[in-house]
Amino acid sequence: MKTDKLATRDRKRLRQIAHHLDPVIAVGDQGVSQAVIAETERALDDHELIKVRVHDADREERARVAEALAEACNAVVVQSIGRIVVLYRRNPEAEPRLSNLARFGIMP
């Protein structure tokens, strides 16, 4: 998983924030489709930090799907536990009412 863009302390803080979030994107049997990418882009623009649920039984396939989605959206995989993946992409022009980082008073 691509996590090299973030310092360890930043990843830790993002994981703490993400703990309280619900998944806003679900990747189903069709995998990373254009519709999933578009919705993930929108969610990252609004929220900056999101959870994604990957509905695949195979652990390695879930990791591939998470990495493909992160790469397609120019995001970073912060954490992956089971079927839940946390993605992060900074948006300097994010709406403070929608941004999960602004709501928790964090702007890494």
N, CA, C and O of each residue as an XYZ file, in Angstrom:
432
protein
N       0.828     -1.177      0.000
C       0.000      0.000      0.000
C       0.877      1.246      0.000
O       1.937      1.278      0.625
N       0.426      2.248     -0.697
C       1.192      3.471     -0.825
C       0.906      4.382      0.365
O      -0.141      5.027      0.415
N       1.823      4.438      1.313
C       1.663      5.311      2.470
C       2.891      6.194      2.659
O       3.026      6.861      3.685
N       3.788      6.201      1.672
C       5.048      6.909      1.814
C       4.919      8.419      1.743
O       5.892      9.111      2.041
N       3.774      8.970      1.365
C       3.619     10.415      1.256
C       3.332     11.082      2.597
O       3.350     12.309      2.690
N       3.071     10.298      3.628
C       2.711     10.847      4.926
C       3.714     10.433      5.995
O       4.225      9.313      5.992
N       3.979     11.348      6.897
C       4.819     11.026      8.044
C       4.037     10.105      8.979
O       2.807     10.085      8.953
N       4.736      9.364      9.780
C       4.108      8.399     10.681
C       3.126      9.089     11.629
O       2.033      8.572     11.860
N       3.489     10.222     12.167
C       2.592     10.905     13.107
C       1.340     11.424     12.400
O       0.263     11.461     12.995
N       1.478     11.828     11.120
C       0.308     12.273     10.361
C      -0.633     11.105     10.085
O      -1.851     11.243     10.200
N      -0.067      9.951      9.720
C      -0.891      8.759      9.492
C      -1.620      8.370     10.767
O      -2.794      8.002     10.732
N      -0.926      8.453     11.885
C      -1.532      8.092     13.164
C      -2.712      9.009     13.475
O      -3.768      8.538     13.897
N      -2.542     10.296     13.273
C      -3.617     11.257     13.558
C      -4.796     11.048     12.595
O      -5.953     11.133     13.006
N      -4.502     10.776     11.323
C      -5.566     10.522     10.357
C      -6.334      9.249     10.708
O      -7.552      9.196     10.537
N      -5.644      8.240     11.191
C      -6.313      7.010     11.633
C      -7.227      7.298     12.822
O      -8.323      6.743     12.911
N      -6.784      8.158     13.730
C      -7.606      8.516     14.887
C      -8.900      9.201     14.444
O      -9.974      8.903     14.968
N      -8.799     10.096     13.502
C      -9.975     10.802     12.991
C     -10.892      9.819     12.259
O     -12.108      9.840     12.447
N     -10.308      8.968     11.435
C     -11.087      8.038     10.620
C     -11.826      7.007     11.471
O     -12.842      6.463     11.037
N     -11.337      6.740     12.652
C     -11.974      5.746     13.518
C     -13.464      6.041     13.704
O     -14.269      5.114     13.792
N     -13.830      7.294     13.763
C     -15.200      7.703     14.040
C     -16.051      7.856     12.778
O     -17.239      8.167     12.869
N     -15.466      7.645     11.621
C     -16.187      7.829     10.363
C     -16.864      6.542      9.915
O     -16.444      5.442     10.275
N     -17.902      6.699      9.135
C     -18.576      5.577      8.484
C     -18.119      5.527      7.028
O     -17.765      6.560      6.461
N     -18.121      4.349      6.419
C     -17.768      4.260      4.994
C     -18.758      5.051      4.141
O     -19.969      4.962      4.343
N     -18.238      5.822      3.191
C     -19.089      6.608      2.298
C     -19.069      6.061      0.874
O     -19.880      6.472      0.045
N     -18.166      5.152      0.586
C     -18.041      4.530     -0.730
C     -18.038      3.020     -0.532
O     -17.447      2.505      0.417
N     -18.709      2.321     -1.442
C     -18.695      0.859     -1.431
C     -18.263      0.374     -2.810
O     -18.840      0.761     -3.825
N     -17.248     -0.471     -2.833
C     -16.766     -1.055     -4.078
C     -17.307     -2.477     -4.139
O     -16.957     -3.323     -3.316
N     -18.164     -2.729     -5.125
C     -18.818     -4.020     -5.231
C     -18.127     -4.969     -6.184
O     -16.916     -4.892     -6.394
N     -18.911     -5.863     -6.757
C     -18.398     -6.898     -7.643
C     -17.779     -6.334     -8.923
O     -16.913     -6.973     -9.520
N     -18.206     -5.162     -9.346
C     -17.688     -4.559    -10.576
C     -16.287     -3.982    -10.393
O     -15.633     -3.618    -11.370
N     -15.827     -3.896     -9.157
C     -14.487     -3.375     -8.894
C     -14.439     -1.864     -9.015
O     -15.422     -1.171     -8.754
N     -13.277     -1.365     -9.417
C     -13.055      0.072     -9.522
C     -13.558      0.548    -10.883
O     -12.809      0.583    -11.859
N     -14.826      0.908    -10.930
C     -15.435      1.394    -12.166
C     -15.316      2.910    -12.233
O     -14.904      3.556    -11.269
N     -15.677      3.463    -13.368
C     -15.637      4.918    -13.529
C     -16.594      5.591    -12.551
O     -16.294      6.666    -12.031
N     -17.729      4.976    -12.301
C     -18.693      5.547    -11.356
C     -18.122      5.575     -9.936
O     -18.304      6.554     -9.212
N     -17.440      4.513     -9.545
C     -16.826      4.457     -8.211
C     -15.721      5.509     -8.105
O     -15.603      6.193     -7.088
N     -14.923      5.633     -9.149
C     -13.854      6.642     -9.147
C     -14.443      8.041     -9.039
O     -13.958      8.855     -8.253
N     -15.480      8.332     -9.815
C     -16.103      9.655     -9.789
C     -16.673      9.971     -8.410
O     -16.498     11.082     -7.909
N     -17.343      9.022     -7.800
C     -17.926      9.246     -6.476
C     -16.831      9.400     -5.413
O     -16.964     10.206     -4.492
N     -15.759      8.630     -5.546
C     -14.636      8.752     -4.614
C     -13.960     10.111     -4.757
O     -13.592     10.730     -3.759
N     -13.796     10.573     -5.985
C     -13.227     11.912     -6.219
C     -14.070     12.981     -5.522
O     -13.542     13.866     -4.849
N     -15.397     12.881     -5.696
C     -16.287     13.856     -5.078
C     -16.174     13.819     -3.559
O     -16.103     14.860     -2.906
N     -16.156     12.605     -3.004
C     -16.071     12.457     -1.551
C     -14.741     12.987     -1.022
O     -14.711     13.631      0.026
N     -13.653     12.727     -1.724
C     -12.351     13.234     -1.287
C     -12.280     14.754     -1.392
O     -11.685     15.407     -0.535
N     -12.883     15.321     -2.436
C     -12.919     16.781     -2.556
C     -13.659     17.402     -1.381
O     -13.232     18.421     -0.839
N     -14.766     16.786     -0.990
C     -15.570     17.336      0.106
C     -14.978     17.045      1.482
O     -14.882     17.940      2.322
N     -14.583     15.800      1.709
C     -14.243     15.355      3.057
C     -12.753     15.169      3.333
O     -12.346     15.149      4.494
N     -11.941     15.034      2.302
C     -10.488     14.849      2.396
C     -10.066     13.502      2.985
O      -9.077     12.922      2.538
N     -10.781     13.008      3.956
C     -10.478     11.734      4.607
C     -11.762     10.914      4.611
O     -12.769     11.330      5.183
N     -11.722      9.738      3.964
C     -12.932      8.933      3.837
C     -12.633      7.458      4.095
O     -11.492      7.004      4.008
N     -13.696      6.735      4.414
C     -13.614      5.284      4.522
C     -14.317      4.674      3.317
O     -15.348      5.169      2.860
N     -13.733      3.584      2.811
C     -14.280      2.860      1.678
C     -14.444      1.403      2.097
O     -13.542      0.810      2.688
N     -15.604      0.837      1.783
C     -15.832     -0.590      2.047
C     -15.636     -1.351      0.743
O     -16.254     -1.029     -0.271
N     -14.771     -2.364      0.776
C     -14.490     -3.186     -0.401
C     -15.137     -4.551     -0.189
O     -14.748     -5.300      0.706
N     -16.129     -4.865     -1.022
C     -16.874     -6.125     -0.904
C     -16.203     -7.203     -1.727
O     -16.703     -7.562     -2.793
N     -15.110     -7.717     -1.270
C     -14.426     -8.822     -1.941
C     -13.916     -9.758     -0.862
O     -13.386     -9.313      0.156
N     -14.076    -11.042     -1.082
C     -13.706    -12.017     -0.060
C     -12.198    -12.216      0.044
O     -11.693    -12.544      1.118
N     -11.484    -12.026     -1.039
C     -10.054    -12.297     -1.074
C      -9.248    -11.104     -0.548
O      -9.394     -9.989     -1.049
N      -8.421    -11.329      0.432
C      -7.619    -10.269      1.057
C      -6.701     -9.574      0.060
O      -6.607     -8.347      0.047
N      -6.028    -10.354     -0.771
C      -5.100     -9.767     -1.751
C      -5.840     -8.942     -2.792
O      -5.346     -7.902     -3.228
N      -7.018     -9.398     -3.191
C      -7.812     -8.640     -4.162
C      -8.297     -7.332     -3.542
O      -8.333     -6.304     -4.218
N      -8.670     -7.363     -2.259
C      -9.077     -6.122     -1.581
C      -7.927     -5.128     -1.566
O      -8.139     -3.934     -1.780
N      -6.721     -5.601     -1.317
C      -5.547     -4.718     -1.311
C      -5.311     -4.129     -2.699
O      -4.992     -2.947     -2.825
N      -5.466     -4.948     -3.740
C      -5.290     -4.449     -5.111
C      -6.358     -3.410     -5.461
O      -6.060     -2.391     -6.085
N      -7.590     -3.673     -5.060
C      -8.680     -2.731     -5.328
C      -8.420     -1.412     -4.602
O      -8.595     -0.344     -5.188
N      -8.011     -1.471     -3.352
C      -7.734     -0.260     -2.574
C      -6.626      0.553     -3.216
O      -6.743      1.773     -3.333
N      -5.559     -0.101     -3.630
C      -4.442      0.601     -4.253
C      -4.839      1.185     -5.598
O      -4.436      2.300     -5.930
N      -5.623      0.449     -6.375
C      -6.073      0.943     -7.679
C      -6.970      2.168     -7.518
O      -6.850      3.131     -8.274
N      -7.864      2.132     -6.539
C      -8.744      3.268     -6.293
C      -7.947      4.486     -5.820
O      -8.189      5.605     -6.272
N      -7.005      4.267     -4.918
C      -6.173      5.364     -4.431
C      -5.358      5.973     -5.574
O      -5.246      7.195     -5.676
N      -4.804      5.141     -6.413
C      -4.010      5.637     -7.539
C      -4.887      6.395     -8.527
O      -4.483      7.445     -9.026
N      -6.073      5.886     -8.817
C      -6.978      6.541     -9.761
C      -7.423      7.909     -9.254
O      -7.700      8.809    -10.046
N      -7.490      8.063     -7.941
C      -7.949      9.320     -7.340
C      -6.808     10.181     -6.813
O      -7.047     11.229     -6.214
N      -5.576      9.748     -7.029
C      -4.398     10.473     -6.540
C      -4.483     10.665     -5.020
O      -4.196     11.741     -4.495
N      -4.879      9.608     -4.341
C      -5.022      9.636     -2.884
C      -3.987      8.710     -2.247
O      -3.251      8.007     -2.940
N      -3.948      8.724     -0.940
C      -3.032      7.885     -0.172
C      -3.857      6.928      0.686
O      -4.834      7.332      1.317
N      -3.459      5.672      0.700
C      -4.089      4.705      1.597
C      -3.482      4.920      2.981
O      -2.290      4.693      3.188
N      -4.306      5.354      3.915
C      -3.851      5.610      5.281
C      -3.859      4.323      6.087
O      -2.951      4.061      6.876
N      -4.905      3.517      5.874
C      -5.079      2.314      6.679
C      -5.983      1.348      5.932
O      -6.857      1.754      5.166
N      -5.757      0.069      6.169
C      -6.620     -0.961      5.611
C      -6.798     -2.041      6.670
O      -5.842     -2.708      7.063
N      -8.034     -2.200      7.122
C      -8.346     -3.217      8.121
C      -9.556     -3.988      7.612
O     -10.639     -3.424      7.452
N      -9.370     -5.259      7.363
C     -10.460     -6.074      6.846
C     -10.961     -5.537      5.529
O     -10.192     -5.389      4.580
N     -12.239     -5.244      5.465
C     -12.855     -4.746      4.236
C     -12.932     -3.218      4.183
O     -13.481     -2.660      3.234
N     -12.393     -2.551      5.180
C     -12.454     -1.091      5.255
C     -11.080     -0.496      4.936
O     -10.056     -0.918      5.474
N     -11.095      0.493      4.047
C      -9.878      1.199      3.646
C     -10.096      2.676      3.920
O     -11.168      3.212      3.642
N      -9.083      3.333      4.464
C      -9.144      4.769      4.712
C      -8.269      5.457      3.669
O      -7.085      5.149      3.530
N      -8.879      6.404      2.931
C      -8.168      7.163      1.914
C      -8.080      8.621      2.324
O      -8.979      9.153      2.976
N      -6.974      9.266      1.930
C      -6.751     10.677      2.254
C      -6.218     11.392      1.029
O      -5.325     10.900      0.338
N      -6.781     12.561      0.773
C      -6.249     13.467     -0.245
C      -6.529     14.883      0.207
O      -7.680     15.263      0.418
N      -5.487     15.649      0.351
C      -5.591     17.038      0.817
C      -6.281     17.894     -0.224
O      -5.994     17.792     -1.416
N      -7.198     18.745      0.235
C      -7.870     19.716     -0.611
C      -7.761     21.073      0.066
O      -8.501     21.349      1.010
N      -6.843     21.933     -0.401
C      -6.652     23.232      0.265
C      -7.882     24.131      0.206
O      -7.983     25.088      0.975
N      -8.824     23.836     -0.699
C     -10.016     24.656     -0.841
C     -11.266     23.940     -0.326
O     -12.380     24.255     -0.745
N     -11.086     22.991      0.568
C     -12.216     22.218      1.082
C     -13.153     23.094      1.910
O     -12.724     24.009      2.614
N     -14.425     22.788      1.805
C     -15.444     23.478      2.593
C     -15.288     23.049      4.062
O     -15.407     21.860      4.358
N     -15.031     23.969      4.973
C     -14.802     23.597      6.376
C     -15.951     22.825      7.015
O     -15.720     22.005      7.903
N     -17.183     23.073      6.581
C     -18.329     22.352      7.157
C     -18.346     20.885      6.739
O     -18.924     20.052      7.437
N     -17.717     20.560      5.603
C     -17.733     19.196      5.086
C     -16.450     18.420      5.382
O     -16.481     17.195      5.500
N     -15.338     19.117      5.502
C     -14.045     18.473      5.676
C     -13.950     17.774      7.030
O     -14.170     18.392      8.072
N     -13.625     16.495      7.009
C     -13.434     15.763      8.261
C     -12.239     16.298      9.030
O     -12.222     16.248     10.260
N     -11.245     16.808      8.328
C     -10.070     17.353      9.011
C     -10.396     18.671      9.696
O      -9.989     18.891     10.837
N     -11.116     19.541      9.023
C     -11.474     20.834      9.617
C     -12.414     20.639     10.801
O     -12.313     21.353     11.799
N     -13.329     19.676     10.695
C     -14.281     19.444     11.791
C     -13.566     18.959     13.051
O     -14.036     19.206     14.162
N     -12.432     18.269     12.886
C     -11.670     17.802     14.030
C     -10.511     18.726     14.359
O      -9.683     18.404     15.211
N     -10.444     19.880     13.689
C      -9.431     20.882     13.979
C      -8.033     20.493     13.549
O      -7.056     20.971     14.125
N      -7.917     19.630     12.542
C      -6.618     19.155     12.075
C      -6.466     19.522     10.620
O      -7.365     19.284      9.814
N      -5.351     20.091     10.286
C      -5.021     20.374      8.897
C      -3.582     19.964      8.647
O      -2.688     20.810      8.677
N      -3.331     18.640      8.391
C      -1.937     18.201      8.201
C      -1.322     18.746      6.936
O      -0.160     18.464      6.643
